[in-house]
Amino acid sequence: MNPKKIVLLLMSVVVCTFLFVACKQGKGLEEKELLAVEKQKKDKGSKREVDVKEKGYDLPVNDEDRIESETDCKMVMNRIKKIYEKADKGEAANVAISNKTAEKMQNVVETIGYPVTINGFHYNMCNYEKMEAFLIDSLEGKKGEIILYEIYFGGNICRRKFIYDGSDMYVLDTGTSWNEKNEPTISATSYNKIKNWKYTEKGWFIFEYCVPEPPEVSEVINGNVMVRVKPLNEEFNRIAEKCLCDLGYQGNNLLCSNWDANHMEDLDYNGLFQYLYFIKHKKQFDSEQYSKGIPKEEFESLMKEFLPVTAEELQQYAVFDPKSQTYSWTILGCRNYSPNAFGTSAPEVTDIKENVDKTVTLTIDVVCEMAGSDAVMSHQLTVQFLEDGGIRYLKNEILNDGLAKIPAYQYRFKRGK
């Protein structure tokens, strides 16, 4: 064979071998790259699952749990349907059922066997023993679960399934409502981890949902929820509803300041008027009616009916215009009030003492859901219950260092004006 041809043949063999090896290596690299990409995707997916689990909110709900929860909710809604249909729902666009209607619904759910409560601070839970047993077992590290129903004054209900796995607690929430045909519909179902929880000596189950936090959201979300498990004394509840709940801790300082008949100067009379007005007349205060001030006689008459104060003291301590003979009035708003957790609190009577002068001293704990506390502070209010069903507020004393635990009170009008 011609030497030149031999050389060309050898060169062709070398080139082909090189190309074959290169292609094989290239294919191997491509397969490795694809495997790496797939692994990366799986890792990212696993990381997302871990992130979701660690954050604890909007956890995935499996179909079986969703169907069970939503089916159960509709069953309960159908049990209370006749009560809802016959109930007076008010004339407003948003439905509002009465306390009696909510209690009737609660009694029906009680017969099914579930623990059931009414949304609010002064309602006792039915079948509470089951809820308490679950919480006590959870405190001891025992795995378990419990279903709690909560009735709202819109006529809707919420089913909460609490699950304790021996380490952490989770809750599967399903909310329901009524459509235009008065048929039950599912509003939403969510599954979340409970960040922390406690069951207090007073019988409050206080827990905090895991919620989105900054920088994921621009504003802080409050995830605190309080549920009264252990029943309160019915007499305590009745008195709280009669003379405390309509006052509260927002817009007036009758229950969150120290005062008595000899020291009436620190009360915010201008702010207090609308609350005493509601207690007396059982109807909402018409702010437009008093846009130019509250007539002297009307203001002083109401204050003297409820408090040990004179007309002279009112003119001195409240914001009063002698020329127009009116007391100043303005609504509670951003110009005179900075929202805070304490303002959302509710009074809870824990003790009643009858005094020799026929007055009564109430020991009150301030319950604040936003703060996650069943006693932000405590105070003692002395009152006199009148034969005609009326009431006089005579003295309030903040116990221990309670004032140091709450925000400074903001008067409806700046003092001195």
BELTA-V888015 format. One record per residue. N is the residue number from 0. RES is the residue in three letters. OMEGA is omega in whole degrees, -180 to 180 (* if undefined). Layout:
((N:RES:OMEGA) (N:RES:OMEGA))
This chain:
((0:MET:179) (1:ASN:-179) (2:PRO:-179) (3:LYS:-180) (4:LYS:179) (5:ILE:-180) (6:VAL:180) (7:LEU:180) (8:LEU:179) (9:LEU:180) (10:MET:179) (11:SER:179) (12:VAL:-179) (13:VAL:-179) (14:VAL:-179) (15:CYS:179) (16:THR:-180) (17:PHE:-179) (18:LEU:-180) (19:PHE:180) (20:VAL:-179) (21:ALA:179) (22:CYS:-180) (23:LYS:179) (24:GLN:180) (25:GLY:179) (26:LYS:179) (27:GLY:179) (28:LEU:-179) (29:GLU:179) (30:GLU:178) (31:LYS:179) (32:GLU:179) (33:LEU:178) (34:LEU:180) (35:ALA:179) (36:VAL:180) (37:GLU:179) (38:LYS:180) (39:GLN:178) (40:LYS:179) (41:LYS:179) (42:ASP:179) (43:LYS:179) (44:GLY:179) (45:SER:-179) (46:LYS:178) (47:ARG:179) (48:GLU:179) (49:VAL:-180) (50:ASP:180) (51:VAL:-178) (52:LYS:180) (53:GLU:179) (54:LYS:171) (55:GLY:-179) (56:TYR:-177) (57:ASP:178) (58:LEU:180) (59:PRO:179) (60:VAL:179) (61:ASN:-173) (62:ASP:-177) (63:GLU:179) (64:ASP:180) (65:ARG:-179) (66:ILE:-180) (67:GLU:-177) (68:SER:-177) (69:GLU:177) (70:THR:179) (71:ASP:179) (72:CYS:-179) (73:LYS:178) (74:MET:180) (75:VAL:179) (76:MET:179) (77:ASN:177) (78:ARG:-177) (79:ILE:-174) (80:LYS:-178) (81:LYS:178) (82:ILE:180) (83:TYR:-178) (84:GLU:-177) (85:LYS:-173) (86:ALA:172) (87:ASP:-174) (88:LYS:-180) (89:GLY:-177) (90:GLU:-179) (91:ALA:180) (92:ALA:178) (93:ASN:-178) (94:VAL:176) (95:ALA:179) (96:ILE:-178) (97:SER:175) (98:ASN:-179) (99:LYS:179) (100:THR:178) (101:ALA:180) (102:GLU:176) (103:LYS:178) (104:MET:180) (105:GLN:-179) (106:ASN:178) (107:VAL:-179) (108:VAL:178) (109:GLU:-178) (110:THR:177) (111:ILE:177) (112:GLY:-179) (113:TYR:164) (114:PRO:-177) (115:VAL:-180) (116:THR:177) (117:ILE:-178) (118:ASN:-178) (119:GLY:-173) (120:PHE:-171) (121:HIS:179) (122:TYR:-179) (123:ASN:-179) (124:MET:172) (125:CYS:-176) (126:ASN:-176) (127:TYR:-177) (128:GLU:180) (129:LYS:180) (130:MET:-179) (131:GLU:179) (132:ALA:178) (133:PHE:-178) (134:LEU:179) (135:ILE:177) (136:ASP:180) (137:SER:177) (138:LEU:179) (139:GLU:176) (140:GLY:-179) (141:LYS:178) (142:LYS:179) (143:GLY:178) (144:GLU:-179) (145:ILE:177) (146:ILE:179) (147:LEU:175) (148:TYR:178) (149:GLU:-179) (150:ILE:-179) (151:TYR:-176) (152:PHE:170) (153:GLY:-179) (154:GLY:-180) (155:ASN:180) (156:ILE:175) (157:CYS:176) (158:ARG:179) (159:ARG:176) (160:LYS:179) (161:PHE:-178) (162:ILE:176) (163:TYR:-175) (164:ASP:-179) (165:GLY:179) (166:SER:-178) (167:ASP:177) (168:MET:179) (169:TYR:178) (170:VAL:176) (171:LEU:-177) (172:ASP:173) (173:THR:179) (174:GLY:180) (175:THR:177) (176:SER:180) (177:TRP:176) (178:ASN:-176) (179:GLU:179) (180:LYS:-178) (181:ASN:174) (182:GLU:-180) (183:PRO:176) (184:THR:179) (185:ILE:180) (186:SER:-178) (187:ALA:173) (188:THR:-179) (189:SER:-178) (190:TYR:-175) (191:ASN:175) (192:LYS:175) (193:ILE:-175) (194:LYS:174) (195:ASN:-178) (196:TRP:175) (197:LYS:174) (198:TYR:-170) (199:THR:178) (200:GLU:180) (201:LYS:177) (202:GLY:177) (203:TRP:170) (204:PHE:-177) (205:ILE:179) (206:PHE:-179) (207:GLU:176) (208:TYR:164) (209:CYS:-178) (210:VAL:176) (211:PRO:-179) (212:GLU:175) (213:PRO:7) (214:PRO:180) (215:GLU:176) (216:VAL:-176) (217:SER:-179) (218:GLU:179) (219:VAL:179) (220:ILE:178) (221:ASN:-177) (222:GLY:-176) (223:ASN:176) (224:VAL:178) (225:MET:178) (226:VAL:177) (227:ARG:-178) (228:VAL:-179) (229:LYS:-175) (230:PRO:174) (231:LEU:174) (232:ASN:-176) (233:GLU:179) (234:GLU:177) (235:PHE:179) (236:ASN:-178) (237:ARG:-179) (238:ILE:178) (239:ALA:180) (240:GLU:-175) (241:LYS:-170) (242:CYS:-177) (243:LEU:-171) (244:CYS:-179) (245:ASP:176) (246:LEU:180) (247:GLY:-175) (248:TYR:180) (249:GLN:176) (250:GLY:174) (251:ASN:-176) (252:ASN:-179) (253:LEU:-176) (254:LEU:-176) (255:CYS:174) (256:SER:178) (257:ASN:179) (258:TRP:172) (259:ASP:-175) (260:ALA:-180) (261:ASN:-179) (262:HIS:-176) (263:MET:-170) (264:GLU:-174) (265:ASP:180) (266:LEU:178) (267:ASP:-175) (268:TYR:-179) (269:ASN:177) (270:GLY:-175) (271:LEU:-172) (272:PHE:-174) (273:GLN:-179) (274:TYR:176) (275:LEU:177) (276:TYR:-180) (277:PHE:180) (278:ILE:-178) (279:LYS:-171) (280:HIS:-180) (281:LYS:175) (282:LYS:-176) (283:GLN:179) (284:PHE:180) (285:ASP:-174) (286:SER:-179) (287:GLU:-179) (288:GLN:-176) (289:TYR:-178) (290:SER:179) (291:LYS:179) (292:GLY:-180) (293:ILE:-180) (294:PRO:-176) (295:LYS:-176) (296:GLU:-179) (297:GLU:-179) (298:PHE:-176) (299:GLU:179) (300:SER:-180) (301:LEU:-179) (302:MET:-178) (303:LYS:177) (304:GLU:-175) (305:PHE:-172) (306:LEU:176) (307:PRO:-175) (308:VAL:180) (309:THR:178) (310:ALA:179) (311:GLU:179) (312:GLU:180) (313:LEU:179) (314:GLN:179) (315:GLN:-173) (316:TYR:180) (317:ALA:177) (318:VAL:-172) (319:PHE:178) (320:ASP:-178) (321:PRO:-180) (322:LYS:-179) (323:SER:-178) (324:GLN:178) (325:THR:173) (326:TYR:-175) (327:SER:179) (328:TRP:172) (329:THR:180) (330:ILE:175) (331:LEU:-177) (332:GLY:-174) (333:CYS:-179) (334:ARG:-177) (335:ASN:-180) (336:TYR:174) (337:SER:-176) (338:PRO:177) (339:ASN:-176) (340:ALA:-176) (341:PHE:-179) (342:GLY:180) (343:THR:-175) (344:SER:178) (345:ALA:179) (346:PRO:179) (347:GLU:-179) (348:VAL:180) (349:THR:179) (350:ASP:177) (351:ILE:179) (352:LYS:177) (353:GLU:-177) (354:ASN:-177) (355:VAL:-180) (356:ASP:178) (357:LYS:171) (358:THR:-178) (359:VAL:177) (360:THR:-180) (361:LEU:171) (362:THR:-170) (363:ILE:171) (364:ASP:179) (365:VAL:-178) (366:VAL:-177) (367:CYS:-179) (368:GLU:-178) (369:MET:177) (370:ALA:-179) (371:GLY:-176) (372:SER:176) (373:ASP:176) (374:ALA:177) (375:VAL:172) (376:MET:178) (377:SER:177) (378:HIS:178) (379:GLN:-179) (380:LEU:177) (381:THR:-177) (382:VAL:174) (383:GLN:178) (384:PHE:-175) (385:LEU:-177) (386:GLU:-179) (387:ASP:179) (388:GLY:180) (389:GLY:-178) (390:ILE:173) (391:ARG:177) (392:TYR:-171) (393:LEU:-176) (394:LYS:173) (395:ASN:-179) (396:GLU:176) (397:ILE:-177) (398:LEU:177) (399:ASN:-178) (400:ASP:-175) (401:GLY:-179) (402:LEU:-180) (403:ALA:-177) (404:LYS:-175) (405:ILE:179) (406:PRO:176) (407:ALA:-177) (408:TYR:177) (409:GLN:-179) (410:TYR:180) (411:ARG:172) (412:PHE:179) (413:LYS:-179) (414:ARG:178) (415:GLY:179) (416:LYS:*))
